[in-house]
Amino acid sequence: MRRRFRKYSYPPWLRHTRDICAQFVIPITIVQGIRTIFLPTTFDVIFLGILILLSAALHLDWI
């Protein structure tokens, strides 16, 4: 059987860290997107993709 993880079953320090990351990941993604538009490198594009996936995961409660 598959065990379901719920947000409130996490330890308090992990929930607090997740909430802090959720506050900062969207502005960092926007700045990285603007930077990628003006000065695109392979690292910038990959990093932007990771940030977009992370912000989607935090917003949709995947992690």
Secondary structure by P-SEA (a helix, b strand, c coil): cbbbbccccccaaaaaaaaaaaacaaaaaaaaaaaaaacccaaaaaaaaaaaaaaaaaaaccc
